[in-house]
Amino acid sequence: MNKNYFKNKRVAITGGTGFIGSHLLTKILKQDPSKVLLISRGSKTDRIRKHLSKIDLKLYSSSEEYVKLIIDFDADYLFILGGNADPRVSIIDPKVDFEHNLAYNFHLLEGLRNAQSPKLKIIYISSVAIYGDSKDSPFKEKTSATIPKSPYGINKLAMEGYVRFFSESFGIRGFSIRLFSTYGPQLEKQVVYDLIQKILHNPKILIIRGDGSEVRDLSYIDDQIGGLLLLSKKAKYKGEVYNLGSGVGISVKDLALKIAKLMRAKPEIIFKKENSDKYYGHTWIADISKISKLDYMPKTKLEDGLKKTIEWVMRK
């Protein structure tokens, strides 16, 4: 990809203070954009502190403010990563998830249609959660069933539909990316981080929710950002959808054993089936043949990515 693809461009990012957003921001700033706007609901800025002098950070507390900030900025590119990122929160409070993951962004599309922003290109970040309990893994974008198990997945899938509808019906340029599990330095949650922390806390006994047979498609953060940037350049922006993952699955049990070996630990593994997460599917693996046709290929081997993540956690 051209290293200066965003040179002299105006780029807006919602959710830019989060894990993926902060890594994306770092890469985009290296391409010399003319201006970058980060839009946040008030999240901590620890991850982007070193970039604060180079960007415009704006806070919002309503959908009206959210829409106005984006339209007034007059961006060339808009990455939508903001909203609730935790399926568990969506189950506890479905209304909050609906508002922040669907309603705000629907109002944004309506606002953009009325404002007529022909130059804007929208990259909507969706999730593997839209596949939910589908048995079609590896998942294909067009043919695999979408059976989300949480309001989070439901709202992500609905927003994909609105991006497609507004693109086909009103000429708004945009597309969606279904991110599979991402891991790496600065992420302080999810399966890789949780396993590392548990082994650090007790290298002799490792308690894992579920039965260990659950399968996840893991991508190191650098690969995911590379995929986002590649798609931002090569996508058609006609409402289409892309999977973004490694294309390879690993069971939670095998992942735990691999992490333990890298940490030179030999814990007794105890599975708690009754504590398994009900809002995740059993086997989530991406079919990445569609994005591979655009010359995408993950570069980081799982063992190498895990080593980097373990080193970061141990330095904290």
C-alpha positions in Angstrom: 0.0 0.0 0.0 1.2 3.5 -0.8 2.7 4.9 2.4 1.3 8.3 1.6 -2.2 7.2 0.8 -3.7 9.6 3.3 -1.3 12.4 2.6 -3.1 15.8 2.6 -6.4 14.0 3.4 -8.9 14.8 6.2 -9.5 11.8 8.3 -12.1 11.3 11.0 -12.1 8.4 13.5 -14.8 7.5 16.0 -13.6 5.4 18.8 -10.1 6.5 18.1 -9.0 6.3 21.8 -9.7 2.6 22.0 -7.3 -0.3 21.3 -7.8 -0.7 17.5 -8.5 3.0 17.0 -5.3 4.1 18.7 -3.2 1.8 16.6 -5.0 2.9 13.5 -4.4 6.6 14.4 -0.7 5.9 14.8 -0.4 4.4 11.3 -2.5 7.2 9.7 -0.5 10.0 11.2 2.7 8.5 9.6 1.1 9.2 6.2 1.0 12.9 6.7 -2.8 13.7 6.6 -3.8 17.3 6.5 -6.0 16.9 9.6 -7.3 14.2 11.8 -10.4 14.4 14.0 -11.0 11.9 16.8 -14.5 11.8 18.2 -15.0 10.3 21.6 -17.7 9.9 24.3 -15.1 10.7 26.9 -12.9 7.6 27.0 -9.4 7.8 28.5 -6.7 9.2 26.2 -3.8 7.2 27.7 -3.2 5.3 24.4 -3.1 8.4 22.3 -1.4 10.9 24.7 1.7 11.3 22.5 -0.6 12.2 19.5 -2.8 14.8 21.2 -0.9 17.8 19.8 -1.2 16.4 16.2 -5.0 15.8 16.2 -8.3 17.5 17.0 -10.1 15.6 19.8 -13.8 16.3 20.2 -16.2 14.9 22.8 -19.9 14.3 22.2 -22.8 13.4 24.5 -25.7 13.2 22.0 -26.5 11.9 18.5 -27.0 15.5 17.4 -23.5 16.5 18.5 -22.0 13.3 17.0 -23.6 14.0 13.6 -22.7 17.7 13.6 -19.0 17.1 14.5 -18.6 14.7 11.6 -20.4 16.7 9.0 -18.8 20.0 10.0 -15.3 18.4 9.7 -15.9 17.6 6.0 -13.7 14.5 6.0 -12.3 12.6 3.1 -12.4 9.4 5.1 -14.4 8.3 8.2 -13.5 5.2 10.2 -16.4 4.2 12.5 -15.1 2.2 15.4 -16.9 4.0 18.2 -19.8 2.8 20.4 -20.1 -0.1 22.8 -17.5 -2.8 22.2 -18.6 -5.4 24.7 -21.3 -7.9 24.0 -21.8 -8.4 27.7 -22.8 -4.8 28.2 -25.3 -5.1 25.4 -27.0 -8.0 27.2 -27.1 -6.1 30.5 -28.4 -2.9 28.8 -29.7 -3.5 25.3 -31.0 0.1 25.0 -27.5 1.6 25.5 -26.0 -0.7 22.8 -28.9 0.1 20.4 -28.3 3.8 20.9 -24.5 3.9 20.5 -24.0 1.1 18.0 -27.0 1.7 15.8 -29.1 4.8 16.4 -26.2 7.3 16.4 -24.8 5.9 13.2 -28.1 5.7 11.5 -28.7 9.4 12.3 -25.2 10.0 10.9 -26.1 8.4 7.6 -29.3 10.4 7.4 -27.3 13.6 8.2 -24.8 12.8 5.5 -27.5 12.1 2.9 -29.1 15.5 3.6 -25.7 17.3 3.7 -24.6 15.7 0.4 -21.0 14.8 1.1 -19.9 13.2 -2.2 -16.2 13.0 -1.4 -16.6 11.2 2.0 -15.7 7.5 2.1 -17.0 5.5 5.1 -15.3 2.5 6.6 -17.7 0.9 9.1 -16.1 -1.6 11.5 -18.4 -4.5 12.2 -17.7 -7.7 14.1 -17.5 -11.5 13.8 -20.4 -11.3 16.4 -22.8 -10.9 13.5 -22.3 -14.6 12.7 -23.2 -15.6 16.3 -24.3 -19.3 16.4 -23.9 -20.0 12.7 -22.5 -23.5 12.0 -21.0 -22.4 8.7 -17.4 -21.7 9.9 -15.1 -20.8 8.1 -17.5 -17.9 7.5 -18.1 -16.5 4.0 -19.4 -13.0 3.7 -22.3 -13.8 1.3 -23.3 -17.3 2.0 -22.8 -18.0 5.8 -25.8 -17.6 8.0 -25.8 -14.6 10.4 -27.4 -15.6 13.7 -26.1 -13.0 16.3 -26.5 -14.1 20.0 -26.4 -10.6 21.5 -27.8 -7.2 20.9 -24.3 -6.1 20.1 -24.2 -8.5 17.1 -27.7 -7.7 16.1 -26.9 -3.9 16.0 -23.7 -4.5 14.1 -25.5 -6.5 11.5 -28.2 -4.0 11.2 -25.7 -1.2 10.7 -24.0 -3.1 7.9 -27.4 -3.3 6.3 -27.9 0.5 6.6 -24.5 1.2 5.1 -25.4 -1.0 2.1 -28.9 0.5 1.8 -27.7 4.1 2.0 -24.9 3.3 -0.5 -27.2 1.7 -3.0 -30.1 4.1 -2.6 -28.5 7.5 -1.9 -25.0 7.2 -3.3 -23.2 7.5 0.1 -19.9 5.7 -0.3 -19.2 3.2 2.4 -18.5 -0.5 3.2 -18.2 -2.7 6.2 -15.4 -4.8 7.7 -16.2 -7.8 10.0 -13.3 -7.9 12.4 -12.4 -11.3 13.9 -10.6 -11.6 17.2 -7.7 -9.1 17.6 -5.0 -9.2 20.2 -1.7 -7.5 21.0 -0.1 -4.9 23.2 -2.4 -2.3 24.8 -5.5 -4.6 24.8 -6.4 -5.4 28.4 -9.2 -7.8 27.9 -10.4 -10.8 25.9 -9.0 -14.3 25.7 -5.2 -13.8 25.0 -4.8 -11.1 27.7 -7.0 -13.0 30.2 -5.0 -16.2 29.8 -1.7 -14.4 30.2 -2.9 -12.6 33.4 -4.2 -15.8 34.9 -1.0 -17.6 34.4 1.0 -14.7 35.8 -1.3 -14.7 38.9 -1.2 -18.5 39.4 1.2 -20.5 37.2 0.1 -23.8 38.8 -3.7 -23.7 38.2 -5.5 -22.2 35.2 -9.3 -22.0 35.3 -11.0 -21.5 31.9 -14.6 -20.8 31.2 -16.2 -23.3 28.8 -14.8 -26.7 27.9 -11.8 -25.5 25.9 -13.1 -26.7 22.5 -14.3 -23.2 21.5 -12.4 -22.1 18.4 -11.2 -18.5 17.6 -9.6 -16.8 14.7 -6.9 -14.6 16.2 -5.1 -11.8 14.4 -2.2 -9.7 15.7 -3.1 -6.0 15.8 -0.5 -5.0 13.2 -2.1 -7.3 10.7 -5.6 -6.0 11.4 -4.5 -2.4 11.0 -2.8 -3.4 7.7 -6.0 -4.9 6.5 -8.1 -1.9 7.5 -5.7 0.4 5.6 -5.6 -1.9 2.6 -9.4 -2.0 2.3 -9.7 1.7 2.8 -7.6 2.0 -0.5 -9.0 -0.9 -2.5 -12.7 -1.3 -1.5 -15.4 -0.3 -3.9 -17.4 1.7 -1.3 -20.6 0.3 -2.6 -22.0 -1.2 0.6 -20.0 -4.4 0.4 -18.7 -6.5 3.3 -15.3 -8.0 4.0 -14.1 -10.5 6.6 -10.8 -9.5 8.3 -9.1 -12.3 10.2 -6.2 -14.7 9.9 -8.3 -17.5 8.3 -6.9 -20.0 10.9 -8.6 -21.2 14.0 -7.2 -22.4 17.3 -9.1 -23.9 20.2 -9.1 -22.1 23.6 -7.4 -25.2 25.1 -4.6 -25.2 22.6 -4.2 -21.5 22.9 -3.9 -21.8 26.7 -1.3 -24.5 26.3 0.7 -22.4 23.8 0.7 -19.3 26.0 1.7 -21.4 29.1 4.6 -22.9 27.2 5.8 -19.5 26.0 5.6 -18.3 29.7 7.4 -21.5 30.8 4.5 -22.5 33.0 2.8 -25.9 33.3 -0.5 -25.2 35.0 -3.2 -27.7 35.7 -6.1 -26.6 33.5 -9.6 -26.7 35.0 -12.5 -26.1 32.7 -15.7 -24.5 34.0 -18.4 -25.4 31.5 -21.2 -23.8 33.5 -19.4 -20.4 33.2 -19.1 -20.4 29.4 -20.1 -17.2 27.6 -23.6 -17.6 26.1 -23.3 -14.7 23.7 -20.4 -16.1 21.6 -20.6 -18.8 18.9 -18.6 -22.0 19.4 -16.4 -21.8 16.3 -15.5 -18.6 14.6 -13.0 -18.8 11.7 -12.9 -16.3 8.8 -12.9 -17.2 5.2 -10.5 -14.5 3.9 -10.6 -15.4 0.2 -12.4 -12.2 -0.7 -9.8 -9.8 1.0 -7.0 -12.1 -0.2 -7.9 -11.2 -3.8 -6.9 -7.6 -2.9 -3.5 -8.9 -1.9 -4.1 -9.2 1.8 -2.0 -11.7 3.7 -1.5 -11.8 7.5 2.2 -11.4 8.3 2.5 -12.2 12.0 2.7 -15.9 13.1 0.5 -16.6 16.2 3.6 -17.6 18.3 5.4 -14.4 17.4 2.3 -12.2 18.2 1.8 -14.0 21.5 5.5 -13.5 22.5 5.1 -9.7 21.9 1.9 -9.6 23.8 3.3 -11.5 26.7 6.4 -9.3 26.8 4.1 -6.2 26.9 2.0 -7.6 29.7 5.0 -8.5 31.8 6.4 -4.9 31.4 3.3 -3.2 32.6 
